[in-house]
């Protein structure tokens, strides 16, 4: 007679051995340092559908004219990233400004609603970038890993995350801004990939 524990163990081991589904064209994936999927961004119509690492829907992104709208899985508006003269502005569901990004000659400055700088992003030669804190200390470095991917590392060189499916460093680097949730980072990526060329 087969023991129930043995059956459960065999079933669990067989599920662990299943490879992750292949990446589809146009899909973007963010993996953590242990290569676990954090978020999957899948193209759909005039936007994207967002899934967490377990395959649970997180929401959707819609590209509408000069803005990207982030909605949760229930369809409620969470964020709007819209184009302004100074750069993109991030509003909450009520239309109140949460953040804005100001373009300077050598960097992007992320400012909160009180216009205080909370992060600085420097893109170098289009192939690498640095995400810095308000004092200018490098928090993460972003480097191209392959033609459509990037690796995020600490200043000491420790690998933190990787993105597959993003073509431009200026768009993909927003997945490294840890101040935001994975879905919010995807909204920034969509803005820079689709509206800021």
C-alpha positions in Angstrom: 0.0 0.0 0.0 1.3 3.4 -1.0 1.6 5.8 1.9 -0.3 9.1 1.5 2.8 11.1 2.6 4.9 9.6 -0.2 2.2 10.4 -2.8 2.1 14.0 -1.5 5.9 14.2 -1.6 6.1 12.9 -5.2 3.4 15.3 -6.3 5.1 18.3 -4.7 8.5 17.4 -6.1 7.0 17.0 -9.6 5.4 20.4 -9.4 8.7 22.0 -8.2 10.5 20.5 -11.2 8.1 22.2 -13.7 9.9 24.8 -15.7 8.5 28.4 -15.8 6.4 29.0 -19.0 8.4 30.4 -21.8 8.4 34.2 -22.2 6.1 35.3 -24.9 6.9 38.1 -27.4 6.4 41.5 -26.0 6.2 40.2 -22.4 8.4 41.7 -19.7 9.5 39.9 -16.5 11.1 41.1 -13.3 12.9 38.4 -11.3 14.5 38.9 -7.9 18.1 37.9 -6.9 17.0 34.2 -6.5 15.5 34.3 -10.0 12.0 34.1 -8.7 9.4 35.9 -10.8 8.2 39.1 -9.1 6.0 40.5 -11.9 5.0 39.6 -15.4 3.8 42.4 -17.8 1.9 41.0 -20.7 0.8 43.1 -23.7 -3.0 43.3 -24.3 -4.8 45.6 -26.7 -3.6 49.2 -26.1 -1.9 48.4 -22.8 -0.7 45.6 -20.5 -2.0 43.1 -18.0 0.1 42.6 -14.8 0.6 39.3 -13.0 2.5 38.6 -9.8 5.0 35.7 -9.6 2.3 33.2 -8.6 0.1 34.1 -11.6 -2.4 36.2 -9.6 -3.7 39.2 -11.6 -2.3 42.5 -10.2 -4.1 44.8 -12.6 -3.8 46.5 -15.9 -2.0 49.4 -17.6 -3.8 51.4 -20.3 -2.0 53.9 -22.6 -4.3 56.7 -23.3 -3.0 59.6 -25.3 -0.3 61.3 -23.1 -0.8 59.1 -20.1 -0.6 55.7 -18.6 -3.3 54.6 -16.2 -2.7 51.8 -13.6 -5.8 49.9 -12.4 -5.9 47.2 -9.8 -7.3 43.7 -10.5 -10.8 44.9 -9.7 -10.5 47.7 -12.3 -10.2 50.6 -9.8 -7.9 53.4 -10.9 -4.7 53.5 -8.7 -2.3 55.8 -10.5 -2.0 58.0 -13.6 1.4 58.9 -15.1 0.9 61.8 -17.4 3.1 64.0 -19.5 3.8 67.5 -18.2 6.3 70.2 -19.4 8.8 69.3 -16.8 8.4 65.5 -17.3 6.0 62.9 -16.1 3.7 63.5 -13.1 2.2 60.7 -11.0 -1.3 61.2 -9.6 -3.4 59.1 -7.3 -6.9 57.9 -8.1 -8.3 61.3 -7.0 -6.0 63.2 -9.3 -3.7 64.5 -6.5 0.0 64.7 -7.4 2.0 62.0 -5.6 5.3 62.4 -7.4 6.8 64.2 -10.4 9.9 63.5 -12.4 12.0 66.5 -13.4 14.5 66.1 -16.2 17.9 67.7 -15.7 20.8 67.7 -18.1 22.4 64.7 -16.4 19.7 63.1 -14.4 16.0 62.5 -13.6 14.9 63.8 -10.2 12.0 62.0 -8.5 10.2 64.5 -6.2 7.4 63.8 -3.8 4.2 65.9 -3.5 6.0 68.5 -1.4 8.6 68.8 -4.2 11.3 67.2 -2.0 13.8 65.1 -4.0 13.5 61.4 -3.0 15.7 59.8 -5.7 18.0 60.6 -8.6 18.4 58.6 -11.7 21.3 59.0 -14.1 21.4 57.2 -17.4 25.0 56.8 -18.8 25.5 56.3 -22.5 22.1 54.7 -23.0 23.4 51.3 -21.8 23.6 51.8 -18.0 22.1 53.8 -15.2 22.5 54.6 -11.6 19.6 54.9 -9.1 20.8 57.2 -6.3 19.3 58.4 -3.0 18.7 62.0 -2.2 22.3 62.5 -1.0 23.7 61.1 -4.2 24.8 57.7 -2.9 24.3 54.9 -5.5 21.6 52.5 -4.4 21.5 50.4 -7.5 23.3 50.2 -10.8 21.5 49.1 -13.9 23.4 47.4 -16.8 22.4 45.7 -20.0 22.5 41.9 -19.6 21.5 41.0 -23.1 19.7 42.7 -26.1 16.4 42.9 -24.2 17.3 42.7 -20.5 19.0 44.4 -17.6 20.6 43.5 -14.3 20.3 45.5 -11.1 23.3 45.4 -8.8 24.3 47.1 -5.6 27.4 49.3 -5.6 29.3 46.3 -4.2 28.2 44.2 -7.2 25.6 42.0 -5.6 22.9 41.1 -8.0 19.5 42.3 -6.8 17.1 41.7 -9.7 16.9 41.3 -13.5 14.5 42.4 -16.1 13.9 40.4 -19.3 11.9 41.9 -22.2 12.8 45.6 -21.9 14.7 47.2 -24.7 15.6 50.6 -23.4 17.6 51.3 -20.2 15.8 54.6 -19.8 12.5 52.6 -19.6 13.6 49.4 -17.8 15.5 51.1 -15.0 12.3 52.1 -13.3 11.9 48.5 -12.2 14.8 49.2 -9.8 13.1 52.1 -7.9 12.2 50.2 -4.8 10.1 53.0 -3.4 7.2 51.8 -5.7 5.3 48.5 -5.8 6.0 46.2 -8.8 2.8 47.4 -10.5 3.7 51.0 -10.0 7.2 50.3 -11.4 5.5 48.7 -14.4 3.4 51.9 -15.0 6.6 53.9 -15.1 8.2 51.5 -17.4 5.1 51.6 -19.7 5.3 55.5 -19.7 9.0 55.6 -20.7 8.7 52.7 -23.1 5.6 54.0 -24.9 5.4 57.8 -24.4 8.9 59.1 -23.7 11.0 58.3 -26.7 
